[in-house]
Amino acid sequence: MKTKRASSRELDKIDRHILELLQNEGRMSYVELGERVGLSTTPCMERVKRLEREKFILGYGARLNPQKLQANLLVFVEISLYSKSADIFDDFRRAAIKLPHVLECHLVSGDFDYLIKARISEMASYRKLLGDILLRLPGVRESKSYIVMEELKETLAIPIPEAD
């Protein structure tokens, strides 16, 4: 059985460089990518396809400007559930996944059960999201909110491990 650590060792220097470049510039052409990692186009494309097949690359996307899309208010919400039963967790999970303003939802350890990251247009929209939607999700007992006043860093970039 392979561990995550073992699969990281399968990446050579060129694979890691490809991952770094595509993580930051996902629309880069195979020609440019190949030039930057020292490969011709076909071997470069084959490596990218292998990295996709092996799930090192899960997908590609555009990074959007929240201010331009009336989503400039970023909030984090701690959610506590009434019960720790599997059914309650499943019901909550199914409902939370469907919420369009929820960017992330994580089951966490600690004093609460879930941490939600959401973007909305303004405080009035947040009151509606919290009171009419989040607090009415299955099993929710209480919440605690954090309104982001300044975003210092937000990235999806994952540090690429160096070879052992």
Contact map, one row per residue, 1 for C-alpha under 8 A:
11100000000000000000000000000000000000000000000000000000000000000000000000000000000000000000000000000000000000000000000000000000000000000000000000000000000000000000
11110110000000000000000000000000000000000000000000000000000000000000000000000000000000000000000000000000000000000000000000000000000000000000000000000000000000000000
11111110000000000000000000000000000000000000000000000000000000000000000000000000000000000000000000000000000000000000000000000000000000000000000000000000000000000000
01111111000000000000000000000000000000000000000000000000000000000000000000000000000000000000000000000000000000000000000000000000000000000000000000000000000000000000
00111111100000000000000000000000000000000000000000000000000000000000000000000000000000000000000000000000000000000000000000000000000000000000000000000000000000000000
01111111110000000000000000000000000000000000000000000000000000000000000000000000000000000000000000000000000000000000000000000000000000000000000000000000000000000000
01111111111000000000000000000000000000000000000000000000000000000000000000000000000000000000000000000000000000000000000000000000000000000000000000000000000000000000
00011111111000000000000000000000000000000000000000000000000000000000000000000000000000000000000000000000000000000000000000000000000000000000000000000000000000001000
00001111111100000000000000000000000000000000000000000000000000000000000000000000000000000000000000000000000000000000000000000000000000000000000000000000000000000011
00000111111100000000000000000000000000000000000000000000000000000000000000000000000000000000000000000000000000000000000000000000000000000000000000000000000000000000
00000011111111110000000000000000000000000000000000000000000000000000000000000000000000000000000000000000000000000000000000000000000000000000000000000000000000000010
00000000111111110000000000000000000000000000000000000000000000000000000000000000000000000000000000000000000000000000000000000000000000000000000000000000000000000010
00000000001111111000000000000000000000000000000000000000000000000000000000000000000000000000000000000000000000000000000000000000000000000000000000000000000000000110
00000000001111111100000000000000000010000000000000000000000000000000000000000000000000000000000000000000000000000000000000000000000000000000000000000000000000000000
00000000001111111110000000000000000000000000001000100000000000000000000000000000000000000000000000000000000000000000000000000000000000000000000000000000000000000000
00000000001111111111000000000000000000000000000000000000000000000000000000000000000000000000000000000000000000000000000000000000000000000000000000000000000000011100
00000000000011111111100000000000000010000000000000000000000000000000000000000000000000000000000000000000000000000000000000000000000000000000000000000000000000000000
00000000000001111111110000000000100010000000000100000000000000000000000000000000000000000000000000000000000000000000000000000000000000000000000000000000000000000000
00000000000000111111111000000000000000000000000000000000100000000000000000000000000000000000000000000000000000000000000000000000000000000000000000000000000000010000
00000000000000011111111100000000000000000000000000000000000000000000000000000000000000000000000000000000000000000000000000000000000000000000000000000000000000010000
00000000000000001111111111000000100000000000000000000000000000000000000000000000000000000000000000000000000000000000000000000000000000000000000000000000000000000000
00000000000000000111111111110000000000000000000000000000000000000000000000000000000000000000000000000000000000000000000000000000000000000000000000000000000000000000
00000000000000000011111111000000000000000000000000000000000000000000000000000000000000000000000000000000000000000000000000000000000000000000000000000000000010000000
00000000000000000001111111000000000000000000000000000000000000000000000000000000000000000000000000000000000000000000000000000000000000000000000000000000000010000000
00000000000000000000111111110000000000000000000000000000000000000000000000000000000000000000000000000000000000000000000000000000000000000000000000000000000000000000
00000000000000000000111111110000000000000000000000000000000110000000000000000000000000000000000000000000000000000000000000000000000000000000000000000000000000000000
00000000000000000000010011111000000000000000000000000000000000000000000000000000000000000000000000000000000000000000000000000000000000000000000000000000000000000000
00000000000000000000010011111101100000000000000000000000000000000000000000000000000000000000000000000000000000000000000000000000000000000000000000000000000000000000
00000000000000000000000000111111100000000000000000000000000000000000000000000000000000000000000000000000000000000000000000000000000000000000000000000000000000000000
00000000000000000000000000011111110000001001100000000000000000000000000000000000000000000000000000000000000000000000000000000000000000000000000000000000000000000000
00000000000000000000000000001111111000011000000000000000000000000000000000000000000000000000000000000000000000000000000000000000000000000000000000000000000000000000
00000000000000000000000000011111111100000000000000000000000000000000000000000000000000000000000000000000000000000000000000000000000000000000000000000000000000000000
00000000000000000100100000011111111110001001000000000000000000000000000000000000000000000000000000000000000000000000000000000000000000000000000000000000000000000000
00000000000000000000000000000111111111111001100000000000000000000000000000000000000000000000000000000000000000000000000000000000000000000000000000000000000000000000
00000000000000000000000000000011111111111000000000000000000000000000000000000000000000000000000000000000000000000000000000000000000000000000000000000000000000000000
00000000000000000000000000000001111111100000000000000000000000000000000000000000000000000000000000000000000000000000000000000000000000000000000000000000000000000000
00000000000001001100000000000000111111100000000000000000000000000000000000000000000000000000000000000000000000000000000000000000000000000000000000000000000000000000
00000000000000000000000000000000011111110000000000000000000000000000000000000000000000000000000000000000000000000000000000000000000000000000000000000000000000000000
00000000000000000000000000000000011111111011000000000000000000000000000000000000000000000000000000000000000000000000000000000000000000000000000000000000000000000000
00000000000000000000000000000010011001111111000000000000000000000000000000000000000000000000000000000000000000000000000000000000000000000000000000000000000000000000
00000000000000000000000000000110111000111111100000000000000000000000000000000000000000000000000000000000000000000000000000000000000000000000000000000000000000000000
00000000000000000000000000000000000000011111110000000000000000000000000000000000000000000000000000000000000000000000000000000000000000000000000000000000000000000000
00000000000000000000000000000000000000111111111000000000000000000000000000000000000000000000000000000000000000000000000000000000000000000000000000000000000000000000
00000000000000000000000000000100110000111111111100000000000000000000000000000000000000000000000000000000000000000000000000000000000000000000000000000000000000000000
00000000000000000000000000000100010000001111111110000000000000000000000000000000000000000000000000000000000000000000000000000000000000000000000000000000000000000000
00000000000000000000000000000000000000000111111111000000000000000000000000000000000000000000000000000000000000000000000000000000000000000000000000000000000000000000
00000000000000100000000000000000000000000011111111100000000000000000000000000000000000000000000000000000000000000000000000000000000000000000000000000000000000000000
00000000000000000100000000000000000000000001111111110000000000000000000000000000000000000000000000000000000000000000000000000000000000000000000000000000000000000000
00000000000000000000000000000000000000000000111111111000000000000000000000000000000000000000000000000000000000000000000000000000000000000000000000000000000000000000
00000000000000000000000000000000000000000000011111111100000000000000000000000000000000000000000000000000000000000000000000000000000000000000000000000000000000000000
00000000000000100000000000000000000000000000001111111111100000000000000000000000000000000000000000000000000000000000000000000000000000000000000000000000000000000000
00000000000000000000000000000000000000000000000111111111111000000000000000000000000000000000000000000000000000000000000000000000000000000000000000000000000000000000
00000000000000000000000000000000000000000000000011111111100000000000000000000000000000000000000000000000000000000000000000000000000000000000000000000000000000000000
00000000000000000000000000000000000000000000000001111111100000000000000000000000000000000000000000000000000000000000000000000000000000000000000000000000000000000000
00000000000000000000000000000000000000000000000000111111110000000000000000000000000000000000000000000000000000000000000000000000000000000000000000000000000000000000
00000000000000000000000000000000000000000000000000111111110000000000000000000000000000000000000000000000000000000000000000000000000000000000000000000000000000000000
00000000000000000010000000000000000000000000000000111111111000000000000000000000000000000000000000000000000000000000000000000000000000000000000000000000000000000000
00000000000000000000000000000000000000000000000000010011111100000000000000000000000000000000000000000000000000000000000000000000000000000000000000000000000000000000
00000000000000000000000000000000000000000000000000010000111110000000000000000000000000000000000000000000000000000000000000000000000000000000000000000000000000000000
00000000000000000000000001000000000000000000000000000000011111000000000000000000000000000000000000000000000000000000000000000000000000000000000000000000000000000000
00000000000000000000000001000000000000000000000000000000001111100000000000000000000000000000000000000000000000000000000000000000000000000000000000000000000000000000
00000000000000000000000000000000000000000000000000000000000111110000000000000000000000000000000000000000000000000000000000000000000000000000000000000000000000000000
00000000000000000000000000000000000000000000000000000000000011111000000000000000000000000000000000000000000000000000000000000000000000000000000000000000000000000000
00000000000000000000000000000000000000000000000000000000000001111100000000000000000000000000000000000000000000000000000000000000000000000000000000000000000000000000
00000000000000000000000000000000000000000000000000000000000000111111100000000000000000000000000000000000000000000000000000000000000000000000000000000000000000000000
00000000000000000000000000000000000000000000000000000000000000011111111100000000000000000000000000000000000000000000001000000000000000000000000000000000000000000000
00000000000000000000000000000000000000000000000000000000000000001111111100000000000000000000000000000000000000000000000000000000000000000000000000000000000000000000
00000000000000000000000000000000000000000000000000000000000000001111111000000000000000000000000000000000000000000000000000000000000000000000000000000000000000000000
00000000000000000000000000000000000000000000000000000000000000001111111100000000000000000000000000000000000000000000000000000000000000000000000000000000000000000000
00000000000000000000000000000000000000000000000000000000000000000111111100000000000000000000000000000000000000000000000110000000000000000000000000000000000000000000
00000000000000000000000000000000000000000000000000000000000000000111111111000000000000000000000000000000000000000000001111000000000000000000000000000000000000000000
00000000000000000000000000000000000000000000000000000000000000000110111111000000000000000000000000000000000000000000001111000000000000000000000000000000000000000000
00000000000000000000000000000000000000000000000000000000000000000000001111100000000000000000000000000000000000000000001111100000000000000000000000110000000000000000
00000000000000000000000000000000000000000000000000000000000000000000001111110000000000000000000000000000000000000000111100000000000000000000000000110000000000000000
00000000000000000000000000000000000000000000000000000000000000000000000011111000000000000000000000000000000000000000111000000000000000000000000011110000000000000000
00000000000000000000000000000000000000000000000000000000000000000000000001111100000000000000000000000000000000000011110000000000000000000000000011110000000000000000
00000000000000000000000000000000000000000000000000000000000000000000000000111110000000000000000000000000000000000011100000000000000000000000001111000000000000000000
00000000000000000000000000000000000000000000000000000000000000000000000000011111000000000000000000000000000000011111000000000000000000000000001110000000000000000000
00000000000000000000000000000000000000000000000000000000000000000000000000001111100000000000000000000000000000011111000000000000000000000001111100000000000000000000
00000000000000000000000000000000000000000000000000000000000000000000000000000111110000000000000000000000000000111100000000000000000000000001111000000000000000000000
00000000000000000000000000000000000000000000000000000000000000000000000000000011111100010000000000000000000000011000000000000000000000000011110000000000000000000000
00000000000000000000000000000000000000000000000000000000000000000000000000000001111100000000000000000000000000000000000000000000000000000011100000000000000000000000
00000000000000000000000000000000000000000000000000000000000000000000000000000000111110010000000000000000000000000000000000000000000000000010000000000000000000000000
00000000000000000000000000000000000000000000000000000000000000000000000000000000111111011000000000000000000000000000000000000000000000000000000000000000000000000000
00000000000000000000000000000000000000000000000000000000000000000000000000000000001111111000000000000000000000000000000000000000000000000000000000000000000000000000
00000000000000000000000000000000000000000000000000000000000000000000000000000000000111111100000000000000000000000000000000000000000000000000000000000000000000000000
00000000000000000000000000000000000000000000000000000000000000000000000000000000000011111110000000000000000000000000000000000000000000000000000000000000000000000000
00000000000000000000000000000000000000000000000000000000000000000000000000000000101111111111000000000000000000000000000000000000000000000110000000000000000000000000
00000000000000000000000000000000000000000000000000000000000000000000000000000000000111111111100000000000000000000000000000000000000000000010000000000000000000000000
00000000000000000000000000000000000000000000000000000000000000000000000000000000000001111111110000000000000000000000000000000000000000000000000000000000000000000000
00000000000000000000000000000000000000000000000000000000000000000000000000000000000000111111111000000000000000000000000000000000000000000110000000000000000000000000
00000000000000000000000000000000000000000000000000000000000000000000000000000000000000011111111100000000000000000000000000000000000000001111000000000000000000000000
00000000000000000000000000000000000000000000000000000000000000000000000000000000000000001111111110000000000000000000000000000000000000000000000000000000000000000000
00000000000000000000000000000000000000000000000000000000000000000000000000000000000000000111111111000000000000000000000000000000000000000000000000000000000000000000
00000000000000000000000000000000000000000000000000000000000000000000000000000000000000000011111111100000000000000000000000000000000000001100000000000000000000000000
00000000000000000000000000000000000000000000000000000000000000000000000000000000000000000001111111100100100000000000000000000000000000001000000000000000000000000000
00000000000000000000000000000000000000000000000000000000000000000000000000000000000000000000111111100100100000000000000000000000000000000000000000000000000000000000
00000000000000000000000000000000000000000000000000000000000000000000000000000000000000000000011111110000000000000000000000000000000000000000000000000000000000000000
00000000000000000000000000000000000000000000000000000000000000000000000000000000000000000000001111111100000000000000000000000000000000000000000000000000000000000000
00000000000000000000000000000000000000000000000000000000000000000000000000000000000000000000000001111110000000000000000000000000000000000000000000000000000000000000
00000000000000000000000000000000000000000000000000000000000000000000000000000000000000000000000000111110000000000000011100000000000000000000000000000000000000000000
00000000000000000000000000000000000000000000000000000000000000000000000000000000000000000000000110111111100000000001111000000000000000000000000000000000000000000000
00000000000000000000000000000000000000000000000000000000000000000000000000000000000000000000000000011111100000000001111000000000000000000000000000000000000000000000
00000000000000000000000000000000000000000000000000000000000000000000000000000000000000000000000000000111110000000011110000000000000000000000000000000000000000000000
00000000000000000000000000000000000000000000000000000000000000000000000000000000000000000000000110000111111000000111100000000000000000000000000000000000000000000000
00000000000000000000000000000000000000000000000000000000000000000000000000000000000000000000000000000001111100000111000000000000000000000000000000000000000000000000
00000000000000000000000000000000000000000000000000000000000000000000000000000000000000000000000000000000111110001110000000000000000000000000000000000000000000000000
00000000000000000000000000000000000000000000000000000000000000000000000000000000000000000000000000000000011111011110000000000000000000000000000000000000000000000000
00000000000000000000000000000000000000000000000000000000000000000000000000000000000000000000000000000000001111111000000000000000000000000000000000000000000000000000
00000000000000000000000000000000000000000000000000000000000000000000000000000000000000000000000000000000000111111000000000000000000000000000000000000000000000000000
00000000000000000000000000000000000000000000000000000000000000000000000000000001000000000000000000000000000011111000000000000000000000000000000000000000000000000000
00000000000000000000000000000000000000000000000000000000000000000000000000000111100000000000000000000000000111111110000000000000000000000000000000000000000000000000
00000000000000000000000000000000000000000000000000000000000000000000000000000111100000000000000000000000001111111110000000000000000000000000000000000000000000000000
00000000000000000000000000000000000000000000000000000000000000000000000000000111000000000000000000000000111100011111000000000000000000000000000000000000000000000000
00000000000000000000000000000000000000000000000000000000000000000000000000011110000000000000000000000001111100011111100000000000000000000000000000000000000000000000
00000000000000000000000000000000000000000000000000000000000000000000000000011110000000000000000000000111110000000111110000000000000000000000000000000000000000000000
00000000000000000000000000000000000000000000000000000000000000000000000001111000000000000000000000000111100000000011111000000000000000000000000000000000000000000000
00000000000000000000000000000000000000000000000000000000000000000000000001110000000000000000000000001111000000000001111100000000000000000000000000000000000000000000
00000000000000000000000000000000000000000000000000000000000000000100001111100000000000000000000000001110000000000000111110000000000000000000000000000000000000000000
00000000000000000000000000000000000000000000000000000000000000000000011111000000000000000000000000001000000000000000011111001100000000000000000000000000000000000000
00000000000000000000000000000000000000000000000000000000000000000000011110000000000000000000000000000000000000000000001111101100000000000000000000000000000000000000
00000000000000000000000000000000000000000000000000000000000000000000001110000000000000000000000000000000000000000000000111111100000000000000000000000000000000000000
00000000000000000000000000000000000000000000000000000000000000000000000010000000000000000000000000000000000000000000000011111110000000000000000000000000000000000000
00000000000000000000000000000000000000000000000000000000000000000000000000000000000000000000000000000000000000000000000001111111000000000000000000000000000000000000
00000000000000000000000000000000000000000000000000000000000000000000000000000000000000000000000000000000000000000000000111111111100000000000000000000000000000000000
00000000000000000000000000000000000000000000000000000000000000000000000000000000000000000000000000000000000000000000000111111111110000000000000000000000000000000000
00000000000000000000000000000000000000000000000000000000000000000000000000000000000000000000000000000000000000000000000000111111111100000000000000000000000000000000
00000000000000000000000000000000000000000000000000000000000000000000000000000000000000000000000000000000000000000000000000011111111110000000000000000000000000000000
00000000000000000000000000000000000000000000000000000000000000000000000000000000000000000000000000000000000000000000000000001111111111000000000000000000000000000000
00000000000000000000000000000000000000000000000000000000000000000000000000000000000000000000000000000000000000000000000000000111111111100000000000000000000000000000
00000000000000000000000000000000000000000000000000000000000000000000000000000000000000000000000000000000000000000000000000000011111111110000000000000000000000000000
00000000000000000000000000000000000000000000000000000000000000000000000000000000000000000000000000000000000000000000000000000011111111110000000000000000000000000000
00000000000000000000000000000000000000000000000000000000000000000000000000000000000000000000000000000000000000000000000000000001111111111000000000000000000000000000
00000000000000000000000000000000000000000000000000000000000000000000000000000000000000000000000000000000000000000000000000000000111111111001000000000000000000000000
00000000000000000000000000000000000000000000000000000000000000000000000000000000000000000000000000000000000000000000000000000000011111111001111000000000000000000000
00000000000000000000000000000000000000000000000000000000000000000000000000000000000000000000000000000000000000000000000000000000001111111101000000000000000000000000
00000000000000000000000000000000000000000000000000000000000000000000000000000000000000000001001100000000000000000000000000000000000011111111000000000000000000000000
00000000000000000000000000000000000000000000000000000000000000000000000000000000000000010011001000000000000000000000000000000000000000011111000000000000000000000000
00000000000000000000000000000000000000000000000000000000000000000000000000000000111000011011000000000000000000000000000000000000000000001111100000000000000000000000
00000000000000000000000000000000000000000000000000000000000000000000000000000011110000000001000000000000000000000000000000000000000001111111111000000000000000000000
00000000000000000000000000000000000000000000000000000000000000000000000000000011110000000000000000000000000000000000000000000000000000100011111000000000000000000000
00000000000000000000000000000000000000000000000000000000000000000000000000000011100000000000000000000000000000000000000000000000000000100001111100000000000000000000
00000000000000000000000000000000000000000000000000000000000000000000000000001111000000000000000000000000000000000000000000000000000000100001111110000000000000000000
00000000000000000000000000000000000000000000000000000000000000000000000000001110000000000000000000000000000000000000000000000000000000000000011111000000000000000000
00000000000000000000000000000000000000000000000000000000000000000000000000111100000000000000000000000000000000000000000000000000000000000000001111100000000000000000
00000000000000000000000000000000000000000000000000000000000000000000000000111000000000000000000000000000000000000000000000000000000000000000000111110000000000000000
00000000000000000000000000000000000000000000000000000000000000000000000011110000000000000000000000000000000000000000000000000000000000000000000011111000000000000000
00000000000000000000000000000000000000000000000000000000000000000000000011110000000000000000000000000000000000000000000000000000000000000000000001111110000000000000
00000000000000000000000000000000000000000000000000000000000000000000000000000000000000000000000000000000000000000000000000000000000000000000000000111110000000000000
00000000000000000000000000000000000000000000000000000000000000000000000000000000000000000000000000000000000000000000000000000000000000000000000000011111000000000000
00000000000000000000000000000000000000000000000000000000000000000000000000000000000000000000000000000000000000000000000000000000000000000000000000011111110000000000
00000000000000000000000000000000000000000000000000000000000000000000000000000000000000000000000000000000000000000000000000000000000000000000000000000111110000000000
00000000000000000000000000000000000000000000000000000000000000000000000000000000000000000000000000000000000000000000000000000000000000000000000000000011111000000000
00000000000000000000000000000000000000000000000000000000000000000000000000000000000000000000000000000000000000000000000000000000000000000000000000000011111100000000
00000000000000000000000000000000000000000000000000000000000000000000000000000000000000000000000000000000000000000000000000000000000000000000000000000000111110000000
00000000000000000000000000000000000000000000000000000000000000000000000000000000000000000000000000000000000000000000000000000000000000000000000000000000011111000000
00000000000000000000001100000000000000000000000000000000000000000000000000000000000000000000000000000000000000000000000000000000000000000000000000000000001111100000
00000000000000000000000000000000000000000000000000000000000000000000000000000000000000000000000000000000000000000000000000000000000000000000000000000000000111110000
00000000000000000000000000000000000000000000000000000000000000000000000000000000000000000000000000000000000000000000000000000000000000000000000000000000000011111000
00000000000000010011000000000000000000000000000000000000000000000000000000000000000000000000000000000000000000000000000000000000000000000000000000000000000001111100
00000001000000010000000000000000000000000000000000000000000000000000000000000000000000000000000000000000000000000000000000000000000000000000000000000000000000111110
00000000000010010000000000000000000000000000000000000000000000000000000000000000000000000000000000000000000000000000000000000000000000000000000000000000000000011111
00000000101110000000000000000000000000000000000000000000000000000000000000000000000000000000000000000000000000000000000000000000000000000000000000000000000000001111
00000000100000000000000000000000000000000000000000000000000000000000000000000000000000000000000000000000000000000000000000000000000000000000000000000000000000000111
